[in-house]
Amino acid sequence: MPLYCLHCLDNETDGAARRAAARPAHLAWAADIGAPVRMAGPLIDSAGQMVGSVFLIEAESLDAVRALHAEDPYVLQGVFGAVTIHETRWAIGEGKPPMRKFVSGNLNYSSWSIRPLLALRKAGLAVAEEIIPLDFPETTARLKAVSPTAKVPLLLWDGLAIWESLAITEFLAEQAAPGTVWPKDAARRAVARAAASEMHSGFAALRSLCPMDIRSRHPAPEFTPALEADIARINTLWSGLRFVYGLNTGEPGPFLFGAWSAADAFFTPVVTRFRTYGLPLSGAAADYAAAILEDPTFRELEKQAEAEPWWISYGPEGRSSGSLKPADA
């Protein structure tokens, strides 16, 4: 989130008196704001007198920090005579906040990004998110600047860089409360990891012939033997997991292991592929897919994917990309 420096000088007529009168309310206001105020304190002249205030405030935009500052009792009581606001960055010093950021590709297309992103959002951890649109001329350079592999997803955590979907998910599980990312029960947890790993390394025909495109609907591709095998395995796997591990559990829910887990995060892009290309599902597998599509965390991500201003097209000559025209957005 952007960081802003506010340099506020008291008015030269009666600023000192107004400051003294408004100071208790000002301190209460600053305390109520909490975390967005990274630093605040007085400006002091050579005689040791307070002549103004300085703030470092995190806010979404310049307009947002102006709106926040307008509520300061010092502003309301006319303490300041001149205020300047500039965006800044914390380069060095003990007060530099830790960097915790999740870097993804387009949410609409990058299936490997949304898998750990869903786990991150379910865990409720305070991590900033950044999207680097894929397949643009500047994409590789932007990724090389932050990622050791120049690929997404990437988790930056207090100086640590984690660059692989399963590794990110396992790290998040260690930071989150037990049962948030993986099932609490050891047996269910082991099988959930096995299912996620099968998705991670398998279903090549489905991934190749049916690229993820959450917001669109496309005709089904040619049903090759490899694609038919992937579809059959997914139907069997989802139905079997629901029957054996999703029912009669102390962690109830409509997902593969009852309550939501990272296994569901890894299969969510598969569910969207079945919807996008109209691939066949039946019985418990179809019920499971419906539960994924109604999950509030996915629904929020789906809205974001639909609103993204970029497109990627897959053709005989490879992938191409661009930005939507304003009229199409």
C-alpha distance (Angstrom), angle and dihedral (degrees) to the residues before:
residue distance angle dihedral
M1 . . .
P2 3.83 . .
L3 3.79 118.4 .
Y4 3.82 120.5 -141.4
C5 3.80 130.9 -162.7
L6 3.81 115.9 -147.6
H7 3.82 116.1 -163.0
C8 3.80 109.3 -168.8
L9 3.81 124.3 -177.2
D10 3.80 120.7 -164.8
N11 3.78 118.2 -116.2
E12 3.79 109.7 -97.8
T13 3.81 96.0 -131.1
D14 3.80 105.6 61.1
G15 3.80 104.4 -21.3
A16 3.81 93.6 125.2
A17 3.80 93.2 54.4
R18 3.80 92.8 45.1
R19 3.81 90.2 48.0
A20 3.80 92.2 53.4
A21 3.78 92.0 49.6
A22 3.80 95.3 46.5
R23 3.80 98.6 39.0
P24 3.85 98.9 96.5
A25 3.81 91.3 50.7
H26 3.82 90.5 44.3
L27 3.80 92.8 53.2
A28 3.81 90.9 48.4
W29 3.82 90.1 50.2
A30 3.81 92.0 50.9
A31 3.81 91.9 48.1
D32 3.80 92.0 50.6
I33 3.81 92.4 53.2
G34 3.79 91.2 58.7
A35 3.81 121.4 169.9
P36 3.85 100.1 19.9
V37 3.82 88.8 67.0
R38 3.79 102.4 76.9
M39 3.81 93.8 175.4
A40 3.81 137.4 -4.4
G41 3.78 134.0 173.2
P42 3.80 146.5 133.5
L43 3.77 128.6 -75.1
I44 3.82 108.1 -127.8
D45 3.79 127.4 -159.8
S46 3.81 127.5 -142.6
A47 3.81 90.3 -87.9
G48 3.81 91.6 57.0
Q49 3.81 94.7 -107.6
M50 3.81 123.5 137.4
V51 3.79 108.5 -113.5
G52 3.78 101.7 166.4
S53 3.79 146.9 -25.9
V54 3.80 137.6 -97.8
F55 3.81 126.2 -155.2
L56 3.79 136.7 -175.1
I57 3.81 106.7 -158.4
E58 3.80 131.5 175.9
A59 3.80 113.0 -140.5
E60 3.79 139.3 154.5
S61 3.81 93.3 -114.1
L62 3.79 145.7 -10.5
D63 3.80 89.4 -94.7
A64 3.81 90.0 52.6
V65 3.80 93.7 52.3
R66 3.81 90.8 46.5
A67 3.80 90.2 52.4
L68 3.80 90.9 48.5
H69 3.80 93.0 48.3
A70 3.81 91.6 48.2
E71 3.81 87.8 68.0
D72 3.83 92.9 57.5
P73 3.84 109.3 115.2
Y74 3.81 87.8 -135.3
V75 3.80 87.9 62.5
L76 3.79 93.9 42.2
Q77 3.83 91.3 50.5
G78 3.81 94.6 48.0
V79 3.81 96.8 -113.4
F80 3.80 95.9 142.3
G81 3.77 125.7 70.4
A82 3.82 97.6 -179.6
V83 3.80 130.9 20.8
T84 3.80 127.2 -177.0
I85 3.81 123.9 -175.0
H86 3.79 125.5 -165.6
E87 3.78 132.9 170.9
T88 3.81 111.6 -117.9
R89 3.79 140.9 174.6
W90 3.77 128.8 -133.4
A91 3.82 103.4 -123.4
I92 3.81 103.7 164.6
G93 3.77 140.0 -2.4
E94 3.79 138.3 80.4
G95 3.77 92.2 -85.0
K96 3.79 93.1 63.6
P97 3.82 106.1 123.8
P98 3.81 117.7 -124.7
M99 3.79 116.5 -96.9
R100 3.77 112.4 -119.5
K101 3.77 111.9 164.9
F102 3.79 137.7 149.8
V103 3.80 113.5 -148.0
S104 3.79 117.2 -160.0
G105 3.75 141.4 167.1
N106 3.80 124.0 -119.9
L107 3.79 107.9 -38.8
N108 3.79 90.2 -141.2
Y109 3.80 94.8 57.4
S110 3.81 111.2 16.9
S111 3.79 104.7 87.7
W112 3.80 93.2 173.2
S113 3.81 89.3 55.3
I114 3.78 97.8 51.8
R115 3.80 95.0 49.5
P116 3.82 96.7 69.6
L117 3.81 90.1 29.7
L118 3.81 90.0 62.6
A119 3.81 89.3 50.0
L120 3.80 90.0 49.0
R121 3.79 92.9 51.5
K122 3.80 92.8 45.0
A123 3.81 89.3 51.6
G124 3.81 90.4 54.2
L125 3.82 93.5 -139.5
A126 3.80 119.5 163.3
V127 3.80 100.5 -111.7
A128 3.80 126.9 141.5
E129 3.80 117.7 -127.1
E130 3.80 128.7 -140.6
I131 3.79 129.1 -177.7
I132 3.80 120.5 -151.8
P133 3.83 106.9 -167.9
L134 3.79 111.8 -127.0
D135 3.80 129.4 -124.1
F136 3.79 97.9 20.4
P137 3.83 122.0 128.3
E138 3.80 91.7 -107.3
T139 3.82 96.5 42.9
T140 3.80 97.9 93.6
A141 3.79 93.9 47.4
R142 3.80 91.7 49.3
L143 3.79 91.5 49.6
K144 3.80 93.8 46.0
A145 3.79 88.3 55.2
V146 3.82 91.8 62.5
S147 3.81 110.0 15.5
P148 3.82 130.0 64.7
T149 3.82 88.9 -145.7
A150 3.82 98.6 36.6
K151 3.80 86.8 -126.8
V152 3.79 138.9 107.2
P153 2.94 143.6 -81.4
L154 3.78 104.2 51.9
L155 3.79 130.9 166.7
L156 3.81 117.9 -157.7
W157 3.80 111.2 -164.6
D158 3.81 121.9 173.1
G159 3.79 94.0 -41.0
L160 3.81 94.9 -36.2
A161 3.82 119.8 114.6
I162 3.83 117.8 -156.4
W163 3.78 113.6 -176.4
E164 3.80 110.6 178.4
S165 3.81 130.4 77.1
L166 3.79 99.8 -127.1
A167 3.81 92.7 40.3
I168 3.80 90.7 51.1
T169 3.79 90.8 48.4
E170 3.81 92.8 50.3
F171 3.81 91.0 48.4
L172 3.80 91.0 50.6
A173 3.80 89.8 50.0
E174 3.80 88.9 57.4
Q175 3.81 90.9 53.1
A176 3.80 96.4 44.9
A177 3.79 131.5 73.0
P178 3.83 114.7 -83.5
G179 3.79 111.7 -86.8
T180 3.82 94.1 23.4
V181 3.80 98.3 99.7
W182 3.82 103.8 13.4
P183 3.82 128.5 23.6
K184 3.80 116.0 -84.9
D185 3.81 92.4 -133.0
A186 3.81 110.4 86.3
A187 3.82 96.1 -138.8
R188 3.80 93.8 48.5
R189 3.80 89.6 44.3
A190 3.81 92.1 54.0
V191 3.80 93.6 48.8
A192 3.81 91.5 44.4
R193 3.80 89.1 56.1
A194 3.80 89.9 48.4
A195 3.81 91.4 51.8
A196 3.81 92.1 48.3
S197 3.80 90.4 48.6
E198 3.80 90.9 50.6
M199 3.79 88.7 54.6
H200 3.79 90.5 45.3
S201 3.80 94.3 55.8
G202 3.80 103.8 24.7
F203 3.80 146.8 53.4
A204 3.80 92.9 65.7
A205 3.81 94.5 161.4
L206 3.80 93.0 53.3
R207 3.79 92.6 47.4
S208 3.81 92.8 46.8
L209 3.80 99.6 43.8
C210 3.81 96.9 36.1
P211 3.84 110.3 41.2
M212 3.78 113.2 -167.1
D213 3.81 114.1 -94.6
I214 3.79 108.0 159.1
R215 3.80 99.3 -175.1
S216 3.83 98.7 43.6
R217 3.78 138.2 68.8
H218 3.82 121.0 -142.0
P219 3.81 135.8 179.6
A220 3.77 114.8 -93.4
P221 3.80 113.4 -96.3
E222 3.79 124.3 -123.2
F223 3.79 108.6 -63.4
T224 3.79 99.8 -122.3
P225 3.81 118.8 -175.6
A226 3.81 89.4 -105.7
L227 3.81 92.5 52.1
E228 3.80 91.9 46.4
A229 3.80 89.2 51.6
D230 3.80 91.4 51.3
I231 3.81 91.7 49.3
A232 3.79 92.1 48.5
R233 3.79 92.6 48.2
I234 3.81 92.3 49.6
N235 3.80 92.4 50.4
T236 3.81 90.5 49.1
L237 3.79 94.3 43.7
W238 3.79 96.8 49.0
S239 3.80 94.1 44.2
G240 3.80 92.2 45.8
L241 3.78 95.1 48.2
R242 3.79 91.5 48.4
F243 3.81 91.5 50.0
V244 3.81 98.1 44.4
Y245 3.81 103.2 31.6
G246 3.80 108.4 12.2
L247 3.78 97.9 62.4
N248 3.80 131.6 62.4
T249 3.79 93.2 19.1
G250 3.77 133.1 138.5
E251 3.80 86.5 -127.1
P252 3.83 100.2 58.9
G253 3.77 125.7 -170.0
P254 3.83 143.3 115.5
F255 3.80 95.8 -89.3
L256 3.80 133.4 97.9
F257 3.80 94.2 -82.9
G258 3.78 98.3 24.2
A259 3.80 103.2 -100.0
W260 3.79 117.9 48.0
S261 3.81 115.5 -81.2
A262 3.78 139.6 169.0
A263 3.80 88.4 -89.3
D264 3.80 86.3 69.6
A265 3.81 90.2 48.8
F266 3.80 89.7 55.9
F267 3.80 93.0 48.5
T268 3.81 96.9 42.7
P269 3.85 92.6 88.0
V270 3.80 87.5 50.3
V271 3.80 90.5 53.6
T272 3.81 90.3 51.6
R273 3.81 90.8 49.8
F274 3.81 90.4 54.7
R275 3.80 88.7 52.5
T276 3.82 96.0 42.9
Y277 3.81 94.5 51.5
G278 3.82 99.3 30.5
L279 3.81 94.2 -118.7
P280 3.82 117.6 175.5
L281 3.80 122.5 -95.2
S282 3.78 127.8 166.6
G283 3.78 142.7 -174.7
A284 3.78 118.4 -14.3
A285 3.82 91.4 -2.0
A286 3.80 90.7 59.1
D287 3.80 91.0 46.8
Y288 3.78 90.0 51.4
A289 3.81 92.3 50.4
A290 3.81 89.8 51.1
A291 3.82 90.4 52.2
I292 3.82 91.0 52.5
L293 3.80 92.0 50.6
E294 3.82 91.0 51.3
D295 3.80 95.6 46.8
P296 3.84 108.4 119.5
T297 3.80 93.9 -135.0
F298 3.78 91.2 53.5
R299 3.80 92.2 43.8
E300 3.80 90.2 56.5
L301 3.79 91.4 48.7
E302 3.81 89.6 47.4
K303 3.82 90.6 55.6
Q304 3.78 89.9 51.5
A305 3.80 91.3 49.0
E306 3.79 91.3 50.5
A307 3.81 90.6 51.7
E308 3.81 96.9 49.7
P309 3.82 112.6 118.6
W310 3.81 96.0 -142.8
W311 3.80 134.3 85.3
I312 3.80 134.6 -162.3
S313 3.79 122.3 -161.8
Y314 3.80 126.6 -161.7
G315 3.80 116.2 -150.4
P316 3.82 142.2 152.5
E317 3.80 89.8 -82.8
G318 3.79 94.2 50.2
R319 3.78 134.7 -102.1
S320 3.77 126.3 -21.5
S321 3.78 130.7 -179.1
G322 3.78 143.7 -168.5
S323 3.77 146.4 150.6
L324 3.77 125.1 -83.5
K325 3.77 116.5 -109.9
P326 3.83 113.6 -112.6
A327 3.79 90.4 -108.9
D328 3.82 90.0 54.8
A329 3.79 96.9 45.4
